[in-house]
């Protein structure tokens, strides 16, 4: 039986790149799968990073499931409603983002929004695309609207921009401004990385806990034309812009699809 090519060989393609192109995981996550012995090539477990294989001719499997490259990658923009979980499978049987989009082989969510947050998120079969969008070094901006308790003072907004240490971790935003002020306030926050519950933790730390949170923009993409629960496919120009961390015009009048009834939270 044909064997995988050892690291350092010039033939074939790096195994983690094949897994990424197949939509199994990002390259970094694929390396973890390999190191944990979950990947086989032609029946042999591979643990060495840099091992090469032939995506077309070799039998490559992850946890026993055959890996197949899609003919073309899918790039989907979803406006996630509150109450929906960002995962492929939920042990508690709650509705997931996968219930709202077409059932495509290898499709997975890029990053996550917590169950009580609504707004834009991407799903794709392209591991390279997912890594570039999710990793902070590529500077893809994320814009959130947050309803908070009371109205922050200008000094507090400055603290958010300067950064605040929360539970030993430095959290901060690129931009912060008040959109609307009454007894409470709606804020607009822009940041380029998505640490765990970052916006909620940060605003709670400065004395303005969040009651509602929406992600309204992701790079060049906005919620325009997408009600909660609706999705659309990205245009090639939007995919290219996100791959380069740059900007492109949002699709004007792009066709959206409603996967299931979803009402806008009040």
C-alpha positions, 0 to 999 in steps of 0.5 A: 500500500502506498505510504504518506511522504515523510516530512522534508519530501518534495512530493505531494502536499502537506497534510495539514494544508489538505485538511484545511482545503477540505474544510476539516479545520484551520491549518493550526487545528489540523496540526493538532489533529495530526499530533493527537493521532487522529489522522491516517493516510492509507491506513497508517496513523500520521503524527509527524507535522510536515508529512505530505500526501496526495489529496487525489490518490491517497486515502486520508481520514480523520477519526475514520472518516474519509476526507474529500476535497470539495469541487468549490468552496462555500462562503456563507454570511449568516445573521445569527439570532439570539438563542442559537448556538454556534456549533456543528452539534449541540449535546443539549439539542438546542438550535445551532447555526447549522440548522439555518444554512444549507447542509454542505459537506465540510461546512463549519462556523468561523469563530463563534458568537455566544448564545445570547448574542445576535449578528453576523458570522461566517460559515465556510468549507475553506480552512485557509479562509477561516484562519485568515478571518479569525486570526487577529494578525490579519486585522479584520475589524468586527463592529458591535452594538451593545446596550449597556447599563447607564451612559459611559463617561468620555473617560470610560470610553478612553479606557476601553480604547487604551485597554483594561486588564480583566482576570489577568488578560488585557482587553480593549477596543480599537474604537468606541462611541455612544450611539444613543443615550437615555437612562441607558446607552447603545455603544458602537465598539470596533475591535479586530480580535475575538477573545472569549466574551471579550465585549461583555467582560470588558464593559462589565469591568468598567461598570457598564454591563451589557444587556443586548449585544449585536455584531453588525459588521465584519470587515466589509460585510454588514447586516444590510438586507439580512434579518436575524435567521437569514443568510446569503452567499458571499461575492468573490470580491468580498471573499478576496477582501476578507482574505486580505483584511481589507475593505470592499463594498457590501453587496447592494441588494444581495439576495438573502434567504430565510432559513426559518422564521426569526423575529428581531429581539426588542 
